[in-house]
Amino acid sequence: MRLRFGSADEVDEERPFWQHRRWQMSAAFLALVLCTGTVAALSGGRDANSSVTAAGPVIGGLGPDGSRPQDCRTDDSVQQLPSEAPKDIVWRPLNGANTPVSATAGPLKTTGSLRWCFAHTPMGAVMAVHTISRQMSGPDWRTVSDQQLVPGMGREYFDAMRASMPDTGPMQTVNSLAGFLVLKYSPGTATVRVLVRQANVLYASVDYTVDWNGVDWQLRPLNSGGLHTRANPVVSLVGFVLWDEV
């Protein structure tokens, strides 16, 4: 099966403001669209928790006994790469788009504007990618950046460029999350390819990397400040774990 990929102009129309090509080119910012921070989905919008900005540290560090903070407990025994989505997936609104939530893989905790506590497993890394990137579309993105992006030059570039753009209201789109593929995994880092379905059965994918900091997964920005790689057209769905019937 061969699938066509929409034009750059068509994708730009539905991107969040900080991901439009004219801004990417001027700032060398390699981000694209969303729904998890991915390709042409919903932007703007707020859910019931997004107006709450957490002050100071939220996620915290390990307890004296080496346990994760604030009653964050996950079953980390399943270290195999996922071949199917968890059976307990439900879809919850987050900043104007639906994102997956799993009682086993995470996010298990919501504190202010943050959804966190992901399993230290390949599937937990997948859920972290989808959740953290989507949270960047909300008004409390600074709290998310402080708590859930890997510190470094990439995060500093992201913060500077994101701060330069005003927030917008919600935009309607027919695009949606379609699936994922774990490209690489170790207990310390994972790279996840996210598949997005666009209008007229067009597909694209982008890659994210998350690092385990001892407490939870954090999204690692590119050196340019982008949260993920450039979007590529997808001509075959073979290898992807699909969220829904596509």
C-alpha positions in Angstrom: 0.0 0.0 0.0 1.3 3.4 -1.0 0.1 6.5 0.7 0.5 10.1 -0.4 1.8 12.9 1.9 0.2 16.3 2.1 1.9 19.4 0.8 4.0 21.6 3.2 1.4 24.4 2.8 -1.4 22.1 3.9 0.5 20.9 7.0 1.4 24.5 8.0 -2.3 25.5 8.0 -2.9 23.2 11.0 0.3 23.6 12.9 0.6 25.4 16.2 2.2 28.8 15.8 5.7 28.0 17.0 5.9 25.1 14.5 5.1 26.9 11.2 7.8 26.7 8.6 8.5 30.4 8.5 9.4 30.3 12.2 11.3 27.1 11.9 13.4 28.6 9.1 14.1 31.9 10.8 14.9 30.3 14.2 16.3 26.9 12.9 13.6 25.3 15.0 12.8 21.7 14.0 9.4 21.1 15.5 6.3 20.1 13.6 2.8 19.6 14.7 1.1 18.0 17.5 -1.5 15.8 19.0 1.4 14.6 21.0 3.5 17.4 19.7 3.3 15.6 16.4 1.9 16.1 12.9 -1.1 18.4 12.2 -3.5 17.8 15.1 -5.3 20.0 17.5 -3.6 23.0 19.0 -4.3 25.6 21.7 -7.2 24.7 24.0 -7.2 23.9 27.7 -8.4 21.1 29.8 -9.6 21.3 33.4 -6.1 21.1 34.8 -4.2 23.3 32.4 -4.9 26.6 34.1 -3.0 25.5 37.2 0.6 26.3 37.2 2.6 24.4 39.8 5.1 26.4 41.8 8.6 25.1 42.5 9.6 21.4 42.2 6.7 19.2 41.3 8.0 15.7 40.5 10.9 15.7 43.1 13.5 13.1 43.6 13.9 9.6 45.0 12.9 8.9 48.6 15.3 7.8 51.3 14.5 4.2 50.5 15.2 4.7 46.8 11.5 4.7 46.0 9.9 7.0 43.4 8.2 10.2 44.8 4.6 10.9 45.9 3.4 7.3 45.7 4.4 6.9 42.1 4.6 3.1 41.7 4.7 1.2 38.4 5.2 -2.4 37.3 8.5 -2.2 35.4 8.8 -5.9 34.7 7.8 -5.9 31.0 11.0 -4.8 29.2 10.1 -6.3 25.8 9.4 -3.9 22.9 5.6 -3.5 22.5 3.9 -5.4 19.6 0.5 -4.1 20.6 -1.0 -1.2 22.5 -1.9 -1.8 26.2 -5.5 -3.1 26.7 -6.1 -0.5 29.4 -5.7 2.6 27.1 -8.2 5.3 27.5 -8.1 8.7 25.7 -8.2 11.9 27.7 -8.3 15.5 26.5 -5.1 17.5 27.0 -4.7 21.0 25.6 -7.3 20.5 22.9 -6.4 17.0 21.8 -6.9 13.5 23.0 -3.9 11.7 24.3 -3.6 8.1 25.5 -3.5 7.2 29.2 -2.7 3.8 30.6 -3.2 2.6 34.2 -0.1 0.4 33.8 2.2 2.4 31.6 1.3 6.0 32.7 0.8 8.8 33.2 -0.3 7.7 36.7 -0.1 11.1 38.4 -1.5 14.6 37.7 0.0 17.5 39.6 -1.1 20.9 38.6 -0.4 21.2 34.9 1.8 18.1 34.8 0.9 14.5 33.9 3.7 12.2 34.9 4.8 8.9 36.6 5.4 6.6 33.6 6.5 3.0 33.8 10.3 2.4 33.4 9.5 0.2 30.4 9.4 0.6 26.6 5.7 1.3 26.8 6.2 3.8 29.5 8.6 5.7 27.2 6.0 5.7 24.5 3.4 7.2 26.8 5.9 9.8 28.0 6.6 10.9 24.5 2.9 11.3 23.7 2.1 13.2 26.9 5.0 15.5 27.5 5.1 16.8 23.9 1.3 17.5 24.0 1.7 19.4 27.2 3.9 22.0 25.4 0.8 23.3 23.6 -0.7 24.6 26.9 -0.2 27.8 28.8 1.8 26.1 31.5 4.5 24.9 29.1 7.3 26.5 31.2 6.4 24.2 34.2 6.5 21.3 31.8 9.8 22.3 30.4 11.4 22.8 33.8 10.2 19.4 35.0 9.9 17.1 32.0 12.6 18.2 29.4 16.2 17.1 29.7 18.3 20.1 30.9 20.8 21.6 28.5 21.2 23.8 25.5 18.4 22.2 23.6 15.9 23.1 26.4 17.3 26.6 26.6 16.7 27.1 22.8 13.2 25.6 23.1 12.3 27.9 26.0 13.6 31.0 24.2 11.7 30.3 21.0 8.5 29.1 22.6 8.5 32.3 24.8 8.7 34.5 21.7 5.4 33.3 20.4 1.9 34.1 21.8 -0.6 31.3 22.6 -3.5 30.9 20.3 -7.0 29.4 20.6 -8.1 25.9 19.6 -8.1 24.9 15.9 -10.1 22.1 14.5 -8.5 19.3 12.4 -9.1 15.9 11.1 -5.7 14.6 11.9 -5.1 12.1 14.7 -2.6 9.8 16.4 -2.4 6.5 14.5 0.4 4.5 16.1 4.0 4.2 17.2 7.2 2.2 16.9 10.0 1.9 19.5 13.2 2.3 17.4 15.7 2.0 20.3 15.4 1.2 24.0 17.6 0.8 27.0 16.9 1.5 30.6 18.5 4.9 30.2 17.1 6.1 26.9 14.5 5.4 24.2 13.7 6.7 20.7 10.0 6.5 19.7 8.6 7.0 16.2 5.1 8.5 16.3 2.7 7.9 13.4 0.1 10.5 12.7 -2.9 10.2 10.3 -3.7 13.2 8.3 -6.7 14.0 6.0 -7.5 11.7 3.1 -5.5 8.8 4.8 -2.2 10.5 4.5 0.5 9.5 7.1 3.6 11.1 8.5 6.0 10.2 11.3 8.5 12.0 13.6 11.0 10.7 16.1 11.3 11.6 19.8 13.9 10.7 22.4 13.3 10.3 26.1 15.9 9.8 28.9 15.4 8.2 32.3 16.6 10.5 35.0 16.2 8.0 37.9 12.7 9.2 38.7 10.8 9.5 35.4 11.1 9.8 31.7 12.1 13.3 30.3 11.8 14.4 26.7 15.2 15.3 25.2 15.1 18.3 22.8 17.3 18.4 19.7 20.3 20.7 19.9 18.3 23.1 17.7 15.5 23.4 20.3 13.1 21.2 18.4 11.3 18.5 20.3 11.5 16.0 17.5 12.9 15.3 14.0 11.5 16.5 10.8 8.3 14.9 9.6 8.6 12.2 7.0 5.9 10.7 4.7 5.0 7.1 5.6 4.4 4.8 2.7 3.8 1.6 4.7 2.3 1.0 8.1 4.3 -2.3 8.5 6.1 -2.3 11.8 4.0 0.3 13.6 1.8 -0.6 16.6 -1.5 1.0 15.7 -3.7 2.7 18.3 -6.9 2.2 16.4 -8.2 0.5 13.3 -6.7 2.6 10.4 
